Amino acid sequence: MLPMDYQYYIGSWIYKVIGKADPEFASFLHRQGYIDGNKQFKLFNYSPLNFGKPILWKEKSLFEICIDTVFLHVSFYMPDAAERFIVGLFNNQQVFVGDKFNGIDLTVSQIERLAEPAITATMFYKAGSPIVISVAREGEKYAKYLSPKEKDYSDFIKNNLIQKWKTIPMAERLHDDFSFEWEVTSEPKSKLATVKPYTPQQSKVRGYMYEFKMTAPEEIHRLILSAGIGEKNSTGFGWVEVK
């Protein structure tokens, strides 16, 4: 039995694995990340678990897992020289995914490095986990989570990508007015998720699942495939795949 809002626990596990190999890097990711002004980014992302067709216990917010092997994609934005730091790091690792009431024990049995997809200026994507964009308005206590149908949504997407790019050490400079086109190509579906459940920091996050077409420099496409799109990527949001 797996809580529906399990993504937070995956991110916590990734931090722990990195910490065992390089505590300094893990602490940097967790406490600071890559900074642009007052914005912080972790520049890694991960997919939802692929566990086939579970039995849904909607009233209890649980999945009943019916298969023995599950799959997870994890991506990092890092130079090629650091790849060996990640490859093999997760092999044979054990993890409990869940809260203090329900969860599943897993052991990493196989790791495969996937080839990068062919990248062109215009790409078609599908969200694998909810894409989150929020805006904090003056005088309002809580940030507002935006729908892709709202005005200027694409501007918030572009600005988020620019801020991420600026935090990357030694990255080539991109002008803020680089060619960028954004088009939602499916009906967005709203999803509300709980982050850090059963802790004092528990909060609700709203994101949207949809397909989209994006025209941008190749570096930006590689960035979203490595680190996700939108906000809260290191908490399991904004995972996209090429259609």
RATAUR-V317498 format. One record per residue. RES is the residue in one letter. SS is DSSP state (hx for helix, st for strand, lp for the rest). OMEGA is omega as a letter, one per 40 degrees, with the letter a starting at -180 (* if undefined). Layout:
BEGIN
RES:SS:OMEGA ; RES:SS:OMEGA
END
This chain:
BEGIN
M:lp:a ; L:st:i ; P:st:i ; M:lp:i ; D:lp:a ; Y:lp:a ; Q:hx:a ; Y:hx:a ; Y:hx:i ; I:hx:i ; G:hx:i ; S:hx:i ; W:hx:i ; I:hx:i ; Y:hx:a ; K:hx:i ; V:hx:i ; I:hx:a ; G:hx:i ; K:hx:a ; A:hx:a ; D:lp:a ; P:hx:a ; E:hx:i ; F:hx:i ; A:hx:i ; S:hx:i ; F:hx:i ; L:hx:a ; H:hx:a ; R:hx:a ; Q:hx:a ; G:lp:i ; Y:st:a ; I:st:i ; D:st:a ; G:lp:i ; N:lp:i ; K:st:i ; Q:st:i ; F:st:i ; K:lp:i ; L:lp:i ; F:st:a ; N:st:i ; Y:st:a ; S:lp:i ; P:lp:i ; L:lp:i ; N:st:a ; F:lp:i ; G:lp:a ; K:lp:a ; P:lp:i ; I:st:a ; L:st:i ; W:st:a ; K:hx:a ; E:hx:i ; K:hx:a ; S:lp:a ; L:st:i ; F:st:i ; E:st:a ; I:lp:a ; C:lp:i ; I:lp:a ; D:lp:a ; T:lp:i ; V:lp:a ; F:st:i ; L:lp:i ; H:lp:i ; V:st:a ; S:st:i ; F:st:i ; Y:lp:a ; M:lp:i ; P:lp:a ; D:hx:a ; A:hx:a ; A:hx:a ; E:hx:a ; R:hx:i ; F:hx:a ; I:hx:a ; V:lp:a ; G:lp:a ; L:lp:a ; F:lp:a ; N:lp:i ; N:lp:i ; Q:lp:i ; Q:st:a ; V:st:i ; F:st:a ; V:st:i ; G:st:a ; D:lp:a ; K:lp:a ; F:lp:a ; N:lp:i ; G:st:a ; I:st:i ; D:st:a ; L:st:i ; T:st:i ; V:lp:a ; S:lp:a ; Q:lp:i ; I:lp:i ; E:lp:i ; R:lp:a ; L:lp:i ; A:lp:i ; E:lp:i ; P:lp:i ; A:lp:a ; I:lp:i ; T:lp:a ; A:lp:i ; T:st:a ; M:st:i ; F:st:a ; Y:st:i ; K:st:i ; A:st:i ; G:lp:i ; S:lp:a ; P:lp:i ; I:st:a ; V:lp:i ; I:lp:a ; S:st:i ; V:st:i ; A:lp:a ; R:lp:a ; E:lp:i ; G:lp:i ; E:lp:a ; K:lp:a ; Y:lp:i ; A:lp:i ; K:st:i ; Y:st:a ; L:lp:i ; S:lp:i ; P:lp:a ; K:lp:a ; E:lp:a ; K:lp:i ; D:lp:i ; Y:hx:a ; S:hx:i ; D:hx:i ; F:hx:i ; I:hx:a ; K:hx:a ; N:hx:i ; N:hx:i ; L:hx:i ; I:hx:i ; Q:hx:i ; K:hx:a ; W:hx:a ; K:hx:a ; T:lp:a ; I:lp:i ; P:lp:i ; M:lp:i ; A:lp:i ; E:lp:a ; R:lp:i ; L:lp:i ; H:lp:a ; D:lp:a ; D:lp:i ; F:lp:a ; S:lp:a ; F:lp:i ; E:st:a ; W:st:i ; E:st:i ; V:st:a ; T:lp:i ; S:lp:i ; E:lp:a ; P:lp:i ; K:st:a ; S:st:i ; K:st:i ; L:st:a ; A:st:i ; T:st:i ; V:st:a ; K:lp:a ; P:lp:i ; Y:lp:i ; T:lp:i ; P:lp:a ; Q:lp:a ; Q:lp:i ; S:st:i ; K:st:a ; V:st:i ; R:st:i ; G:st:a ; Y:st:i ; M:st:i ; Y:lp:i ; E:st:a ; F:st:i ; K:st:a ; M:st:i ; T:st:a ; A:lp:i ; P:lp:a ; E:hx:a ; E:hx:a ; I:hx:i ; H:hx:i ; R:hx:a ; L:hx:a ; I:hx:i ; L:hx:a ; S:hx:a ; A:hx:i ; G:lp:a ; I:lp:a ; G:lp:a ; E:lp:i ; K:lp:a ; N:hx:a ; S:hx:i ; T:hx:i ; G:lp:i ; F:lp:i ; G:lp:i ; W:lp:i ; V:st:i ; E:st:i ; V:st:i ; K:lp:*
END
